[in-house]
């Protein structure tokens, strides 16, 4: 098996050519990426379901909009908490993934994390790829890989995140942010 260079903590930004409707204009934060596969959450798919409707104890800590996000098409009946915690040390109930971004143990009492949280998002489901699957998709140009910023996790306007992430790139990728929703109308 070939060695995989970890993309953990980076963003996958769907190219306009990606045909899978689950990932149309998606921005995926990779939480884990190694030779056994990849796991991430879609940062720009808010649902109408409030966090309080499914995880009441965490509702007061969730950032705006205070809704559950669809993290991907896998295991929609499970929840993941992703939080930004500034500083070197994180509290009990939080595991650093990359930089200030980490996973929250949703079974832990929210009070353990409340004082340290910079932001929190709750995701129903996740995006997953088996060994080598993501690398094949990258070879076909389905995704752009870019650096994440802590504010991406808690963007108050998740619907505009795809364009915002592309626009901030210092390369030809910035131009893709202007790609029309329906190129046939161009």
C-alpha positions as CSV (number, residue, x, y, z in Angstrom):
1,X,0.0,0.0,0.0
2,X,1.3,3.5,-0.8
3,X,2.0,5.9,2.0
4,X,-0.7,8.6,2.5
5,X,0.3,12.2,3.4
6,X,-2.2,13.3,6.0
7,X,-4.7,16.0,5.1
8,X,-6.2,16.0,8.6
9,X,-7.3,19.6,9.5
10,X,-7.5,20.7,5.9
11,X,-10.6,21.5,3.9
12,X,-11.9,19.7,0.9
13,X,-13.7,22.1,-1.4
14,X,-16.0,20.5,-4.0
15,X,-15.1,21.4,-7.5
16,X,-18.0,22.5,-9.8
17,X,-17.4,19.2,-11.7
18,X,-18.2,17.0,-8.7
19,X,-21.3,15.1,-9.7
20,X,-22.3,13.7,-6.3
21,X,-25.4,15.7,-5.0
22,X,-24.3,15.0,-1.4
23,X,-21.3,17.2,-2.0
24,X,-22.5,19.9,-4.4
25,X,-20.5,23.0,-3.4
26,X,-19.6,21.3,-0.1
27,X,-16.8,22.4,2.2
28,X,-15.6,19.4,4.2
29,X,-13.3,19.6,7.2
30,X,-11.1,16.5,7.3
31,X,-11.0,15.2,10.9
32,X,-9.0,12.1,10.1
33,X,-7.0,11.1,7.1
34,X,-4.6,8.2,6.9
35,X,-3.9,5.0,5.0
36,X,-7.0,3.5,6.6
37,X,-9.3,6.1,5.1
38,X,-10.7,9.5,5.7
39,X,-13.5,11.1,7.8
40,X,-14.8,14.6,7.7
41,X,-17.8,16.8,8.2
42,X,-19.5,19.1,5.7
43,X,-19.3,22.6,7.2
44,X,-22.0,24.3,5.0
45,X,-25.1,22.1,5.3
46,X,-27.3,23.6,8.1
47,X,-30.5,21.7,8.7
48,X,-33.8,23.2,10.1
49,X,-33.3,21.1,13.3
50,X,-32.3,23.0,16.3
51,X,-29.5,21.7,18.5
52,X,-31.9,21.8,21.5
53,X,-34.2,19.5,19.6
54,X,-31.7,16.6,19.8
55,X,-29.0,17.6,22.3
56,X,-30.7,20.0,24.7
57,X,-27.7,20.3,27.2
58,X,-25.5,21.5,24.3
59,X,-28.0,24.0,22.8
60,X,-26.7,27.0,24.7
61,X,-23.1,26.4,23.7
62,X,-23.8,25.9,19.9
63,X,-22.8,28.9,17.7
64,X,-25.2,30.7,15.4
65,X,-27.1,29.4,13.7
66,X,-28.0,27.1,16.5
67,X,-28.9,24.2,14.3
68,X,-27.6,20.8,13.6
69,X,-25.5,20.5,10.4
70,X,-25.6,17.5,8.1
71,X,-22.0,16.4,8.3
72,X,-22.4,14.0,5.4
73,X,-24.3,11.0,4.1
74,X,-22.9,8.4,6.5
75,X,-24.5,7.5,9.9
76,X,-27.1,10.3,9.9
77,X,-28.4,9.0,13.2
78,X,-25.1,9.8,15.0
79,X,-23.8,13.2,16.2
80,X,-20.4,14.7,16.2
81,X,-19.4,17.9,18.0
82,X,-16.6,20.0,16.6
83,X,-15.3,22.9,18.7
84,X,-12.6,25.6,18.4
85,X,-10.8,26.0,21.7
86,X,-8.0,28.6,21.7
87,X,-4.8,28.1,23.6
88,X,-2.4,25.2,24.2
89,X,-4.4,23.1,26.5
90,X,-8.0,21.8,26.0
91,X,-10.4,20.8,28.7
92,X,-11.5,17.3,29.5
93,X,-14.1,16.1,26.9
94,X,-12.3,17.7,24.0
95,X,-9.7,16.1,21.7
96,X,-7.5,18.2,19.5
97,X,-7.7,17.4,15.8
98,X,-5.7,20.2,14.2
99,X,-4.6,23.6,15.6
100,X,-7.4,24.9,17.7
101,X,-10.0,22.6,16.2
102,X,-11.1,19.4,18.0
103,X,-13.8,16.9,18.7
104,X,-16.2,17.2,21.6
105,X,-17.2,14.2,23.7
106,X,-21.0,14.8,23.6
107,X,-21.4,12.3,26.4
108,X,-19.4,14.6,28.7
109,X,-21.2,17.2,30.8
110,X,-21.3,20.5,28.8
111,X,-20.1,22.4,31.9
112,X,-16.6,20.8,31.5
113,X,-16.2,22.7,28.2
114,X,-18.4,25.8,28.5
115,X,-15.7,28.2,29.8
116,X,-13.1,27.1,27.2
117,X,-15.3,26.9,24.1
118,X,-14.6,29.4,21.3
119,X,-17.3,27.9,19.1
120,X,-19.2,24.6,18.8
121,X,-21.1,23.0,15.9
122,X,-23.1,19.8,16.1
123,X,-23.1,17.5,13.0
124,X,-25.5,14.7,12.2
125,X,-23.6,12.1,10.2
126,X,-20.2,12.4,8.6
127,X,-18.4,12.0,5.3
128,X,-16.3,9.0,4.9
129,X,-13.9,7.5,2.4
130,X,-12.3,4.0,2.4
131,X,-8.5,3.4,1.9
132,X,-7.4,5.2,-1.2
133,X,-10.9,6.4,-2.2
134,X,-10.3,10.1,-1.4
135,X,-6.9,10.0,-3.2
136,X,-8.7,8.7,-6.3
137,X,-11.3,11.5,-6.1
138,X,-8.4,14.0,-5.7
139,X,-6.7,12.7,-8.8
140,X,-9.9,13.2,-10.9
141,X,-10.2,16.8,-9.7
142,X,-13.3,16.3,-7.7
143,X,-11.9,18.3,-4.7
144,X,-9.6,21.2,-4.1
145,X,-7.5,20.8,-0.9
146,X,-6.9,24.1,1.0
147,X,-5.9,25.2,4.5
148,X,-8.6,25.6,7.1
149,X,-9.1,28.5,9.4
150,X,-10.7,28.2,12.9
151,X,-13.5,30.5,11.7
152,X,-14.5,28.1,9.0
153,X,-16.0,25.7,11.6
154,X,-18.3,28.5,13.0
155,X,-19.0,30.6,10.0
156,X,-22.2,32.6,10.8
157,X,-23.1,32.4,7.0
158,X,-22.5,28.7,6.2
159,X,-24.4,29.0,2.9
160,X,-21.7,31.3,1.5
161,X,-18.7,29.3,2.9
162,X,-17.9,27.6,-0.5
163,X,-17.4,30.9,-2.2
164,X,-15.6,32.5,0.8
165,X,-13.1,29.7,1.1
166,X,-12.3,29.8,-2.6
167,X,-12.2,33.6,-2.7
168,X,-9.5,33.8,0.0
169,X,-7.1,31.5,-2.0
170,X,-4.0,33.2,-3.5
171,X,-4.1,31.2,-6.7
172,X,-6.4,30.5,-9.7
173,X,-8.8,28.8,-7.2
174,X,-10.0,32.3,-6.2
175,X,-11.6,32.7,-9.7
176,X,-13.7,29.5,-9.2
177,X,-15.6,31.3,-6.5
178,X,-17.4,33.2,-9.4
179,X,-18.5,29.9,-11.1
180,X,-22.3,30.2,-11.6
181,X,-24.7,28.0,-9.9
182,X,-26.1,27.0,-13.3
183,X,-23.5,27.4,-16.0
184,X,-26.1,26.7,-18.7
185,X,-27.6,30.2,-17.9
186,X,-24.3,31.9,-18.7
